[in-house]
Amino acid sequence: MKQISIELENRPNQLTRVLGLLAARDVELRALTVGHTISKTDKGLVKMIVNKLDTAVAALEESGVEPMVEEVLVTPVEDHAGGLHAILEVLARANLNIEHMYTFVSRVEGKALSVFTFDDALRAAKVLRSAGVRLIGTDSPDKLEEYALGDLWDLDVAW
């Protein structure tokens, strides 16, 4: 699955402007996280998963925002104490480095969803699968993902 990362000036209305551009192109957000950069400069860091990647990238570029598209793994997580910890233990045993991660609540199978970026996404996917962890994505099952996120968009899902 692909995620868009952008830097925005850390001032009022910047996120509103960008999300308005995407809404005008009928781009739906599936996941969103907003924070500051590590150096705490005057920039904020926005990461998002959308339903129309190419449309979103084009809209951002046309508006002068430079999007970075990166591979992420999304996995359902048991929505109870220790659910995420079990997945993190699998990754730790394999000595995999998580570069960025965020989790959000959904109603997909009654589970939360976690988004991960790794220094080696393909290896992380193999490790997770071998431990019985399902992956959600937008590509076909013979690639990294087990089932397509797009297949879930018509379900009652709170992202």
C-alpha positions as CSV (number, residue, x, y, z in Angstrom):
1,M,0.0,0.0,0.0
2,K,1.2,3.5,-0.6
3,Q,1.1,6.5,1.7
4,I,1.6,10.2,0.9
5,S,3.9,12.3,3.1
6,I,4.0,16.0,2.9
7,E,5.5,18.9,4.8
8,L,3.3,21.9,5.4
9,E,4.1,25.3,7.0
10,N,3.1,25.0,10.7
11,R,0.5,27.8,10.7
12,P,-3.3,28.0,10.6
13,N,-5.3,26.8,7.6
14,Q,-2.5,24.9,5.9
15,L,-4.1,21.5,6.5
16,T,-7.5,22.9,5.7
17,R,-6.2,24.2,2.3
18,V,-4.6,20.8,1.4
19,L,-7.6,18.7,2.5
20,G,-9.9,21.1,0.5
21,L,-7.8,20.5,-2.6
22,L,-8.2,16.8,-2.2
23,A,-11.9,17.0,-1.4
24,A,-12.4,19.0,-4.6
25,R,-10.9,16.1,-6.6
26,D,-13.1,13.6,-4.7
27,V,-10.1,12.1,-2.9
28,E,-11.2,10.4,0.3
29,L,-8.9,10.0,3.3
30,R,-8.5,6.5,4.7
31,A,-5.8,7.4,7.4
32,L,-4.2,10.6,8.5
33,T,-1.6,11.6,11.0
34,V,-0.3,15.1,11.6
35,G,2.7,16.1,13.6
36,H,5.8,18.2,13.7
37,T,9.1,17.4,12.1
38,I,11.9,16.0,14.3
39,S,13.8,19.3,14.2
40,K,10.6,21.1,15.3
41,T,11.1,23.7,12.5
42,D,8.3,25.8,11.1
43,K,7.1,22.7,9.2
44,G,4.5,20.1,10.0
45,L,4.6,16.5,8.8
46,V,1.4,15.0,7.3
47,K,1.0,11.4,6.3
48,M,-2.1,10.0,4.7
49,I,-3.6,7.1,2.9
50,V,-6.1,8.0,0.2
51,N,-8.5,6.2,-2.1
52,K,-7.1,7.9,-5.3
53,L,-3.3,8.1,-5.0
54,D,-2.5,9.5,-8.5
55,T,-5.2,12.1,-8.3
56,A,-4.0,13.2,-4.8
57,V,-0.4,13.4,-5.9
58,A,-1.3,15.5,-9.0
59,A,-3.5,17.9,-6.9
60,L,-0.7,18.4,-4.4
61,E,2.0,19.0,-7.0
62,E,-0.3,21.4,-8.9
63,S,-0.7,23.4,-5.7
64,G,3.1,23.6,-5.0
65,V,3.2,20.9,-2.3
66,E,5.8,18.2,-2.9
67,P,4.4,14.8,-2.0
68,M,6.6,11.8,-1.2
69,V,4.9,8.5,-1.9
70,E,6.2,5.6,0.2
71,E,5.3,1.9,0.7
72,V,3.5,1.1,4.0
73,L,2.2,-2.1,5.5
74,V,-1.3,-2.0,7.1
75,T,-2.4,-4.8,9.4
76,P,-5.5,-5.4,11.5
77,V,-4.7,-5.4,15.2
78,E,-6.7,-7.1,17.9
79,D,-8.5,-4.2,19.6
80,H,-7.7,-5.0,23.2
81,A,-4.8,-4.5,25.6
82,G,-1.7,-6.2,24.2
83,G,-3.0,-6.5,20.6
84,L,-0.4,-4.3,19.1
85,H,2.3,-5.6,21.5
86,A,1.9,-9.1,20.0
87,I,2.7,-7.8,16.5
88,L,5.6,-5.7,17.8
89,E,7.1,-8.8,19.4
90,V,7.0,-10.6,16.0
91,L,8.9,-7.7,14.5
92,A,11.4,-7.5,17.3
93,R,12.3,-11.2,17.1
94,A,13.0,-10.6,13.4
95,N,15.1,-7.5,14.3
96,L,13.0,-5.4,12.0
97,N,13.3,-1.6,12.3
98,I,10.0,0.4,12.4
99,E,10.6,3.8,10.8
100,H,7.1,5.2,11.5
101,M,3.9,3.8,12.8
102,Y,0.4,5.0,13.7
103,T,-2.7,3.1,14.7
104,F,-6.4,4.0,14.3
105,V,-9.6,2.4,15.3
106,S,-11.8,0.9,12.6
107,R,-14.8,-1.4,12.4
108,V,-13.0,-3.8,10.0
109,E,-13.5,-7.1,11.6
110,G,-13.8,-5.3,14.9
111,K,-10.1,-4.5,14.9
112,A,-7.9,-1.5,15.0
113,L,-5.6,-0.9,12.0
114,S,-1.9,-0.1,12.2
115,V,0.2,1.5,9.5
116,F,3.9,0.8,9.4
117,T,6.9,1.9,7.4
118,F,10.0,-0.2,7.5
119,D,13.5,0.0,6.1
120,D,12.7,-3.4,4.4
121,A,8.9,-3.6,3.8
122,L,9.1,-6.8,1.7
123,R,11.0,-8.6,4.5
124,A,8.6,-7.2,7.1
125,A,5.6,-8.5,5.1
126,K,7.1,-12.0,4.9
127,V,7.9,-12.0,8.6
128,L,4.4,-10.9,9.6
129,R,2.7,-13.3,7.2
130,S,4.8,-16.2,8.5
131,A,3.5,-15.3,12.0
132,G,-0.1,-15.4,10.8
133,V,-0.5,-11.6,10.7
134,R,-2.9,-10.4,7.9
135,L,-1.9,-7.5,5.7
136,I,-4.3,-5.1,4.1
137,G,-3.4,-3.3,0.9
138,T,-4.4,-2.1,-2.6
139,D,-2.5,-4.5,-4.7
140,S,-3.2,-8.1,-5.7
141,P,-2.8,-11.0,-3.3
142,D,0.4,-12.2,-5.1
143,K,2.2,-9.0,-3.9
144,L,2.6,-7.8,-0.4
145,E,-1.0,-7.7,0.6
146,E,-3.6,-10.4,1.4
147,Y,-6.7,-8.5,0.5
148,A,-7.4,-5.1,-1.0
149,L,-8.3,-2.1,1.1
150,G,-10.5,-1.0,-1.7
151,D,-12.6,-4.1,-1.1
152,L,-13.4,-2.7,2.3
153,W,-14.4,0.8,1.3
154,D,-18.0,0.0,0.8
155,L,-18.3,-1.6,4.2
156,D,-19.2,0.3,7.4
157,V,-15.6,1.4,8.2
158,A,-14.6,4.3,10.5
159,W,-11.1,5.4,9.5
